[in-house]
């Protein structure tokens, strides 16, 4: 019997195995078998079989060792692969974290931009109007609309005016505290907007021009105004195309609608342009395509589609040749009208921004010396920046880019797109943003002005928001048209030039605004701080924690820090707050050196600096906090015992300071000469 590993497969029975081996051995069976029982032969067979089992065991053992060695080797290789995968996974995880942070940063920017787009720059309301709106707001706050204006269908116009103003106010309220009332106002806003559109639609069907004009004027300030125009355009075309001559029908329709549009809408040219665009896109364009499709049935040569396309294009070739000129003239006129309409709504006559050698000299002096050249003007808090105006200009430019893409010859497309971009720069960046910055700079009061209202930071906030929209249109609409042409470099250069010019004025305005803030702090200290604060007549009867001057300065600084945070974003917040904090510290440092201090006065000065340091924590700038920590340590020199003066000067926060500075502070003590404190610095 051959000895193989298969004989030992489960289930294995040793007795059965021996019996089977003996039975197969000649002479190994029972004595009654065919052959006589031969024990020697059986023994010999057993010994041989045992040797075969030993050899089989050795072979199996070698195979086991080989497999174990292979298993160990593969285990090591697998472990190395796992380590490599872990390292790759760690790198991928780090990249994912960086990507997640970047996505979060972009999302924050987008949310911030969305919040700013939702906000509307509303002028300050008169006292009576404000009180009336507060009364209606309280009704939404209580959840019960008791006023007749909200419950009487005949007063929908008055209700729309009120809810539109309340909706603007609600946008400025914090969500966490006013979420419920904001939702109620928004619900009423959308409900009235829907009712007004339905009323407009019904009035159009009845042909009541006066009612249509009233409703359109109310809807003009609602977000659904564009939908109202779309409804009008759709309804005015119903039943207009009854004959086979679509061109004659279109001319008759436009003649009939033109007069009505002028009577109903405040911007009839926009509505007519939208109507004609709708007709071209939905009627005439389809007609040309349909005609070309029918003509392809005839034998016009091998390339009949190209042939028909050239024929259709040749119909409009005379107009396309002068397209960009008409486009530029339209944009120039339209942009000027949008700008003028905004300034007229503010009752503002644009001030000429001077040019020439004298103006250039003034600009250079102002940039280098930060001096307010010319009289300061009062803008009454108006920034002269309008999100609505910006959206209108960008929308007109977006439509112009779309027309440019469709109507320009491919070789002229980059050049034409660049000329449109230059008009946008002129209208938006120069005529609006740059003008607002100039007005804002002129409105910044001098550093020594008292109770100055600082609005330039509001200008900064809105200018940044507007430029984000400008940059988005640059990337989304202009870049695809010029990305593969030499005009790309010119566009990028022009954009960089515009950014740098605005940044110079923004930096100048922020710097002068910080000077005004410091000037206001200096005024508070000069009027509120008394010499007796730090040399009280009764040393044992000082009951205040810090001086009145300190309290008012800290209140003012905290308010300005919050103003900066609302007006800036990103790293600009830390940059401006760092500069403000350094100037704040310098002012307090110089202010403290104007007084002499008794023992109790020195303690009060330490309390003041401790309060200033608490205020400095609001900056969240390590450098500013470190400066006030050092100033606090310097003030300890005003109260420390003379014998311990040298030890305090060697402390951790003072050891690296100039000894002249330490000496200057010690000289402020009233006991400087009597205690001979100067010997510690000789």
C-alpha positions in Angstrom: 0.0 0.0 0.0 1.5 3.4 -1.1 2.1 5.7 1.8 0.6 9.2 0.9 -0.8 12.0 2.9 -4.3 11.2 1.6 -4.4 8.1 3.8 -4.4 10.3 6.9 -7.2 12.6 5.9 -10.1 13.0 8.4 -11.8 11.0 9.7 -8.7 8.8 10.5 -9.0 5.5 12.5 -5.6 3.9 13.5 -7.0 0.4 14.1 -8.7 0.4 10.7 -5.5 1.6 9.1 -3.4 -1.3 10.7 -6.1 -3.9 9.7 -6.2 -2.7 6.2 -2.3 -2.8 6.0 -2.2 -6.4 7.4 -5.0 -7.6 5.2 -3.2 -6.4 2.0 0.2 -8.0 3.1 0.7 -11.5 1.7 0.6 -14.0 4.6 -0.6 -11.3 6.9 -4.3 -12.4 7.0 -6.0 -14.8 9.4 -4.8 -18.4 9.5 -8.0 -19.5 7.8 -7.2 -17.4 4.7 -5.9 -18.4 1.3 -2.3 -18.1 2.4 -0.7 -19.3 5.6 -0.1 -16.7 8.2 3.5 -15.4 8.1 4.4 -13.3 11.1 8.0 -12.5 9.9 6.7 -11.2 6.6 4.1 -9.2 8.4 6.8 -7.7 10.7 9.0 -6.9 7.8 6.1 -5.2 6.0 5.4 -3.2 9.2 9.0 -2.1 9.5 9.1 -1.1 5.8 5.9 0.8 6.2 7.2 2.5 9.3 10.2 3.7 7.3 7.9 5.0 4.6 5.9 6.9 7.2 9.1 8.4 8.6 10.1 9.6 5.1 6.6 10.9 4.6 6.8 12.7 7.9 10.1 14.3 6.8 8.7 15.4 3.5 5.6 16.9 5.1 7.8 18.6 7.8 10.0 20.2 5.1 6.9 21.3 3.2 5.5 22.8 6.4 8.8 24.6 7.1 8.8 25.9 3.5 5.2 27.1 3.8 5.9 28.7 7.2 9.0 30.5 5.8 6.9 31.6 2.8 4.1 32.7 5.2 6.6 34.7 7.3 8.1 36.3 4.2 4.6 37.2 2.8 3.6 38.5 6.3 6.6 40.9 6.3 5.8 42.0 2.7 2.2 42.5 3.7 3.2 44.4 6.8 5.4 46.7 4.7 2.5 47.2 2.3 0.2 48.0 5.2 2.7 50.6 6.5 3.0 52.1 3.0 -0.8 52.3 2.8 -1.0 53.8 6.2 1.5 56.5 5.3 -0.4 57.1 2.0 -3.6 57.2 3.9 -2.1 59.7 6.4 -0.9 61.9 3.5 -4.4 61.6 1.9 -6.0 62.5 5.2 -3.8 65.5 5.6 -4.7 66.6 2.1 -8.4 66.0 2.9 -8.1 68.1 6.0 -6.5 70.9 4.0 -9.1 70.6 1.4 -11.8 70.6 4.0 -10.4 73.7 5.6 -10.2 75.4 2.2 -13.8 74.4 1.4 -14.9 75.7 4.8 -13.1 79.0 4.2 -14.7 79.3 0.8 -18.1 78.4 2.2 -17.7 81.0 4.9 -16.8 83.6 2.2 -19.8 82.5 0.2 -22.2 82.7 3.2 -20.7 86.1 4.1 -21.2 87.3 0.6 -24.8 85.9 0.6 -25.5 87.8 3.8 -24.2 91.0 2.4 -26.3 90.6 -0.8 -29.4 90.1 1.3 -28.8 93.2 3.2 -29.9 96.5 1.7 -28.4 99.8 2.5 -31.4 101.7 3.9 -31.2 105.4 4.8 -32.0 106.4 8.3 -35.7 106.7 8.8 -37.4 109.8 10.3 -38.5 109.5 13.9 -42.2 109.3 13.1 -41.7 106.6 10.4 -39.4 104.7 12.7 -42.0 104.7 15.5 -44.7 103.5 13.1 -42.5 100.7 11.8 -41.7 99.7 15.4 -45.4 99.4 16.2 -45.9 97.1 13.2 -42.8 95.1 14.1 -44.2 94.6 17.6 -47.3 93.0 16.1 -45.1 90.5 14.3 -43.2 90.0 17.5 -46.4 89.3 19.4 -47.7 87.0 16.7 -51.0 88.9 16.2 -51.5 91.3 13.3 -54.1 93.7 14.7 -53.7 96.7 12.4 -56.3 97.2 9.7 -53.7 97.6 7.0 -52.7 93.9 7.2 -56.3 92.7 7.3 -58.0 94.9 4.8 -57.6 93.7 1.1 -58.2 97.3 -0.1 -55.1 98.4 1.7 -52.7 96.0 0.0 -50.6 98.8 -1.3 -50.0 100.3 2.1 -49.4 96.8 3.6 -46.8 96.1 0.8 -44.9 99.3 1.6 -44.8 98.5 5.3 -43.8 94.8 4.9 -41.1 95.7 2.4 -39.5 98.1 4.9 -39.9 95.6 7.8 -38.3 92.9 5.6 -35.3 95.1 5.0 -35.0 95.8 8.8 -35.4 92.1 9.6 -32.4 91.3 7.4 -30.2 93.3 9.8 -31.3 91.5 12.9 -29.3 88.6 14.5 -30.9 85.3 13.6 -30.5 83.6 17.0 -32.7 86.2 18.8 -35.2 87.1 16.1 -35.6 83.9 14.1 -39.3 83.6 14.7 -40.2 87.2 13.9 -37.9 87.1 10.8 -39.8 84.1 9.6 -43.2 85.7 10.1 -42.2 88.9 8.3 -40.7 86.8 5.4 -43.9 84.8 5.1 -46.0 87.9 5.0 -43.6 89.5 2.5 -43.9 86.5 0.1 -47.7 86.4 0.6 -48.1 90.0 -0.4 -45.7 89.7 -3.3 -47.8 86.8 -4.7 -51.1 88.8 -4.2 -49.6 91.8 -6.0 -48.5 89.7 -9.0 -51.9 88.1 -9.1 -53.5 91.6 -9.0 -51.2 92.8 -11.8 -52.1 89.8 -13.9 -55.9 90.4 -13.4 -55.5 94.1 -14.2 -53.7 93.3 -17.4 -56.4 90.9 -18.5 -59.0 93.6 -17.8 -56.9 96.3 -19.5 -56.8 98.6 -16.5 -53.6 100.5 -17.2 -53.9 102.7 -14.1 -54.1 99.7 -11.8 -51.2 98.0 -13.5 -49.1 101.1 -13.1 -49.9 101.2 -9.3 -49.1 97.6 -8.7 -45.9 97.7 -10.8 -44.7 100.7 -8.8 -45.2 98.8 -5.6 -43.6 95.6 -6.9 -40.6 97.6 -8.1 -39.0 97.3 -4.6 -39.8 93.6 -4.3 -37.7 90.7 -5.4 -40.6 89.5 -7.5 -40.6 92.5 -9.8 -38.8 90.6 -12.5 -41.4 87.9 -12.4 -44.1 90.6 -12.9 -42.3 91.7 -16.0 -42.1 88.1 -17.3 -45.9 87.6 -16.7 -46.6 90.9 -18.6 -44.4 89.8 -21.6 -46.1 86.4 -21.7 -49.6 87.7 -21.6 -49.1 90.5 -24.1 -48.1 88.0 -26.7 -51.3 85.9 -26.3 -53.3 86.1 -29.5 -50.7 88.3 -31.2 -49.7 85.8 -33.9 -52.8 85.0 -35.8 -51.6 85.5 -39.4 -49.0 83.7 -41.4 -46.7 86.8 -41.5 -44.8 86.6 -38.2 -42.7 89.6 -39.0 -45.7 91.9 -39.6 -47.4 90.5 -36.4 -44.2 91.2 -34.4 -44.1 94.8 -35.6 -47.8 95.4 -34.8 -47.3 93.8 -31.4 -44.3 96.0 -30.5 -46.2 99.1 -31.7 -49.2 98.3 -29.6 -47.2 97.3 -26.5 -44.7 100.2 -26.6 -47.2 102.8 -25.6 -48.6 100.6 -22.8 -45.2 99.8 -21.4 -44.4 103.5 -21.1 -47.6 104.0 -19.1 -47.1 101.1 -16.8 -43.4 100.6 -16.0 -40.8 103.0 -14.6 -38.1 101.6 -16.9 -40.0 101.0 -20.2 -36.8 100.6 -22.2 -35.8 97.6 -20.1 -39.2 95.9 -20.5 -39.3 96.5 -24.3 -35.7 95.2 -24.7 -36.7 92.1 -22.7 -39.9 91.7 -24.9 -38.0 91.9 -28.1 -35.3 89.5 -26.8 -38.1 87.1 -25.9 -39.6 87.4 -29.4 -36.3 86.8 -31.1 -35.4 83.8 -29.0 -38.8 82.1 -29.0 -40.3 83.2 -32.3 -37.8 84.5 -34.9 -34.9 82.2 -34.0 -37.2 79.2 -34.2 -38.5 80.4 -37.6 -35.0 80.7 -39.1 -34.1 77.2 -37.8 -37.4 75.8 -39.0 -36.9 77.3 -42.4 -33.3 76.0 -42.6 -34.5 72.5 -41.7 -37.1 72.5 -44.4 -34.5 73.8 -47.0 -32.1 71.0 -46.2 -34.5 68.6 -48.0 -33.4 69.9 -51.3 -30.2 69.1 -53.1 -27.9 72.1 -52.3 -24.6 70.4 -52.6 -22.4 68.2 -50.4 -22.2 70.8 -47.5 -25.7 72.2 -47.5 -25.8 72.9 -43.8 -22.8 75.2 -44.0 -24.2 76.8 -47.1 -27.6 77.6 -45.3 -25.7 78.8 -42.2 -23.7 81.3 -44.2 -26.9 82.5 -46.0 -28.7 83.1 -42.7 -25.6 84.9 -41.3 -25.3 87.1 -44.4 -28.8 88.5 -43.7 -27.4 90.1 -40.5 -23.9 90.7 -41.6 -24.4 94.5 -42.1 -25.6 94.7 -38.6 -22.9 92.5 -37.1 -20.1 94.6 -38.6 -21.2 97.5 -36.5 -22.3 95.4 -33.5 -19.6 96.3 -31.0 -20.0 100.0 -31.6 -23.7 99.8 -30.9 -23.0 97.6 -27.9 -20.5 100.1 -26.4 -22.8 103.0 -27.0 -25.7 101.2 -25.4 -23.7 100.2 -22.4 -22.2 103.7 -22.0 -25.7 105.2 -22.1 -27.3 102.6 -19.9 -24.5 102.7 -17.3 -24.7 106.5 -17.1 -28.4 106.3 -16.7 -28.2 103.7 -13.9 -25.6 105.8 -12.1 -27.5 109.1 -12.5 -30.8 107.5 -11.3 -29.1 106.4 -8.1 -27.5 109.7 -7.3 -30.8 111.5 -8.1 -32.6 109.2 -5.6 -30.1 110.4 -3.0 -30.6 114.1 -4.0 -26.9 114.2 -4.6 -25.0 116.2 -7.2 -21.8 114.4 -8.0 -18.7 116.4 -7.1 -16.1 116.7 -9.8 -13.0 114.7 -8.9 -10.2 117.0 -10.0 -7.4 115.9 -12.2 -4.2 117.7 -13.3 -1.0 118.7 -11.7 -2.5 120.4 -8.6 -4.8 117.5 -7.8 -2.0 115.0 -8.4 0.2 117.0 -6.0 -2.5 117.0 -3.4 -3.0 113.2 -3.8 0.7 112.6 -3.4 0.9 114.8 -0.3 -2.1 113.0 1.2 -0.7 109.6 0.5 2.7 110.4 2.0 1.7 112.6 4.9 -1.9 111.5 5.6 -3.0 115.1 5.8 -6.7 115.9 5.1 -6.3 118.4 2.2 -9.4 120.5 1.7 -12.5 120.9 3.9 -14.1 117.9 5.4 -17.7 117.2 4.1 -20.6 115.7 6.0 -22.2 112.8 4.3 -24.7 112.2 7.1 -23.6 108.5 7.2 -24.2 107.9 3.5 -21.6 105.6 1.9 -22.8 106.4 -1.7 -22.4 102.7 -2.5 -25.4 100.8 -3.7 -25.7 97.0 -3.9 -28.8 97.4 -6.1 -26.9 99.7 -8.5 -24.0 97.2 -8.7 -26.3 94.3 -9.4 -27.9 96.3 -12.3 -24.5 97.2 -13.8 -23.2 93.7 -13.5 -26.5 92.3 -15.0 -26.2 94.7 -18.0 -22.6 93.7 -18.5 -23.4 90.0 -18.2 -26.0 90.3 -21.0 -23.5 92.3 -23.0 -20.9 89.4 -22.6 -23.6 86.9 -23.7 -24.4 89.0 -26.8 -20.7 89.5 -27.5 -20.2 85.7 -27.5 -23.1 85.1 -29.9 -22.6 88.0 -32.3 -18.9 88.6 -32.5 -16.7 87.0 -35.1 -14.3 84.5 -33.3 -11.3 86.5 -34.3 -12.8 89.7 -32.8 -14.3 88.1 -29.7 -11.4 88.8 -27.2 -11.1 92.4 -28.4 -14.8 93.0 -28.1 -15.0 91.4 -24.7 -12.1 93.5 -23.5 -13.8 96.7 -24.7 -17.0 95.7 -22.7 -14.8 95.0 -19.6 -13.3 98.5 -19.9 -16.7 100.1 -19.8 -17.6 98.0 -16.7 -14.4 99.2 -15.0 -15.2 102.8 -15.9 -18.8 102.7 -14.6 -18.5 100.4 -11.6 -14.9 100.9 -10.4 -14.2 104.5 -11.4 -17.6 106.3 -11.5 -19.1 104.4 -8.5 -16.5 102.7 -6.1 -13.7 105.2 -6.7 -16.0 108.2 -6.4 -17.5 106.8 -3.1 -13.9 106.3 -1.8 -13.1 109.9 -2.7 -16.2 111.2 -0.9 -15.5 108.9 2.0 -11.9 110.2 2.3 -13.2 113.8 2.1 -15.7 113.0 4.9 -13.1 111.8 7.3 -12.7 114.5 10.0 -9.4 115.7 11.3 -7.7 113.8 14.1 -8.5 116.5 16.6 -12.3 116.6 15.8 -14.6 116.1 18.7 -17.4 113.5 18.7 -16.5 112.6 15.1 -18.8 110.1 13.3 -16.6 107.6 11.4 -18.3 106.1 8.4 -15.3 105.2 6.2 -15.2 101.7 7.6 -18.7 101.2 6.3 -17.4 102.3 2.9 -14.6 99.8 3.2 -17.1 97.0 4.0 -19.4 97.7 1.1 -16.5 98.4 -1.4 -15.0 94.9 -0.5 -18.4 93.3 -1.0 -18.9 95.0 -4.4 -15.4 94.1 -5.6 -16.1 90.4 -4.7 -19.0 90.6 -7.2 -16.9 92.3 -9.8 -14.2 89.7 -9.4 -16.8 86.9 -9.7 -18.1 88.3 -13.0 -14.5 88.7 -14.2 -13.8 85.0 -13.6 -17.2 83.6 -14.7 -18.1 85.7 -17.8 -15.0 87.4 -19.1 -12.3 84.8 -18.6 -13.9 82.1 -20.9 -14.0 84.7 -23.7 -10.3 85.8 -23.5 -8.5 82.9 -21.8 -6.8 81.8 -25.0 -5.9 85.2 -26.4 -3.3 87.9 -25.9 -6.0 90.1 -24.4 -5.9 88.0 -21.2 -2.7 89.7 -20.1 -4.2 93.2 -20.8 -7.3 92.3 -18.7 -5.3 91.0 -15.8 -3.1 94.0 -15.9 -6.1 96.4 -15.9 -7.7 94.5 -13.1 -4.5 94.6 -11.0 -4.2 98.3 -11.7 -7.7 99.0 -10.5 -7.2 96.9 -7.4 -4.0 98.7 -6.5 -5.6 102.1 -7.0 -8.5 101.2 -4.7 -6.2 99.6 -2.1 -4.2 102.8 -1.8 -7.3 104.8 -1.1 -8.7 102.2 1.3 -5.4 102.1 3.2 -5.3 105.9 3.3 -8.8 106.1 4.6 -8.3 103.3 7.2 -5.1 105.0 8.4 -6.8 108.4 8.8 -9.8 106.7 10.4 -7.5 105.1 13.0 -6.0 108.6 13.6 -9.5 109.9 14.3 -10.1 107.1 16.7 -6.9 107.8 18.6 -7.8 111.5 18.5 -11.1 110.8 20.0 -9.4 108.8 22.8 -7.0 111.6 23.3 -9.9 114.0 23.6 -11.6 111.8 26.2 -8.4 111.6 28.3 -7.8 115.3 28.1 -11.3 116.2 29.3 -12.0 113.5 31.8 -8.6 112.8 33.4 -7.7 115.0 36.3 -4.3 115.5 37.9 -5.9 114.8 41.3 -6.8 111.3 40.0 -3.3 110.1 40.7 -2.5 112.5 43.6 -5.7 112.3 45.7 -5.9 114.7 48.6 -7.1 112.0 50.9 -5.0 108.9 50.3 -7.1 106.8 52.6 -10.5 107.6 51.0 -10.1 106.4 47.4 -13.2 104.2 46.6 -13.1 103.8 42.8 -11.8 100.8 40.9 -10.5 102.9 38.0 -10.9 106.4 36.8 -13.8 107.8 34.7 -11.4 108.6 31.8 -10.3 105.0 31.7 -13.9 103.8 31.7 -15.0 106.0 28.9 -11.9 105.3 26.8 -12.4 101.5 27.2 -16.1 101.8 26.2 -15.1 103.8 23.1 -12.4 101.4 22.1 -14.6 98.3 22.5 -17.2 99.9 20.3 -14.6 100.7 17.6 -13.1 97.2 17.8 -16.6 95.7 17.1 -17.0 98.2 14.2 -13.7 97.0 12.7 -14.7 93.4 13.0 -18.0 94.0 11.2 -16.3 96.0 8.4 -13.3 93.8 7.6 -12.9 90.1 6.7 -10.0 87.6 6.7 -6.5 88.8 7.7 -7.5 92.4 7.3 -9.2 92.3 10.6 -6.0 91.3 12.5 -4.0 93.8 10.5 -6.2 96.8 11.3 -6.7 95.8 14.9 -3.0 95.3 15.4 -2.4 98.8 14.1 -5.2 100.3 16.2 -3.9 98.3 19.3 -0.4 99.6 18.9 -1.6 103.2 18.6 -3.9 102.7 21.5 -1.0 101.5 23.6 1.3 104.3 22.5 -1.4 106.9 23.5 -1.9 105.4 27.0 1.8 105.1 27.5 2.4 108.7 26.6 -0.7 109.8 28.6 0.5 108.1 31.8 3.9 109.9 31.6 2.2 113.3 31.9 1.3 112.9 35.6 3.1 112.4 38.9 1.9 109.6 41.2 1.5 109.2 44.9 1.4 105.8 46.4 -2.4 105.5 46.2 -2.4 107.3 42.8 0.1 104.7 41.5 -2.3 101.9 42.6 -5.1 103.6 40.7 -2.9 103.9 37.6 -2.2 100.2 37.9 -6.0 99.6 38.1 -6.5 101.8 35.0 -3.9 99.9 33.0 -5.4 96.6 34.2 -8.7 97.8 32.7 -7.0 98.9 29.5 -5.4 95.4 29.3 -8.8 93.8 29.8 -10.1 96.0 26.9 -7.0 94.9 24.8 -8.0 91.3 25.1 -11.0 92.1 22.8 -8.5 92.8 20.0 -7.4 89.1 20.1 -4.0 90.1 18.9 -1.1 88.7 21.0 1.2 91.7 20.3 -1.3 94.2 21.7 -1.9 92.2 24.8 1.9 91.8 25.3 2.4 95.6 25.1 -0.2 96.2 27.8 1.3 93.4 29.9 4.6 95.3 29.8 2.9 98.6 30.5 1.2 97.0 33.5 4.6 95.8 34.8 6.0 99.4 34.2 3.3 100.8 36.4 4.4 98.6 39.3 7.5 100.8 39.5 5.1 103.6 40.7 4.2 101.8 43.9 7.1 99.3 44.7 9.1 100.0 47.8 12.4 101.8 47.1 14.5 98.9 48.4 12.8 96.4 46.0 13.0 98.7 43.0 16.1 97.1 41.6 14.7 93.6 42.0 11.5 94.6 40.1 13.5 96.1 37.3 15.2 92.8 36.9 11.9 91.0 36.5 11.0 88.9 33.5 8.9 91.6 31.8 11.2 94.5 32.4 14.7 93.1 32.2 14.9 93.6 28.4 13.6 97.2 28.4 15.8 100.3 28.0 16.9 101.5 31.5 16.1 105.1 30.4 12.5 104.0 30.0 12.5 102.4 33.4 14.1 105.5 34.9 11.5 107.8 33.2 8.7 105.9 34.9 10.3 105.9 38.3 10.8 109.7 38.0 7.0 110.0 37.9 6.8 109.1 41.6 6.2 112.0 44.0 8.9 110.5 46.3 11.5 110.3 43.6 13.8 113.0 45.1 13.0 112.4 48.8 13.7 108.7 48.5 16.7 109.3 46.3 15.4 106.7 43.8 17.7 107.9 41.0 20.7 106.2 42.6 19.3 102.8 41.4 19.9 103.9 37.8 23.3 105.6 38.2 
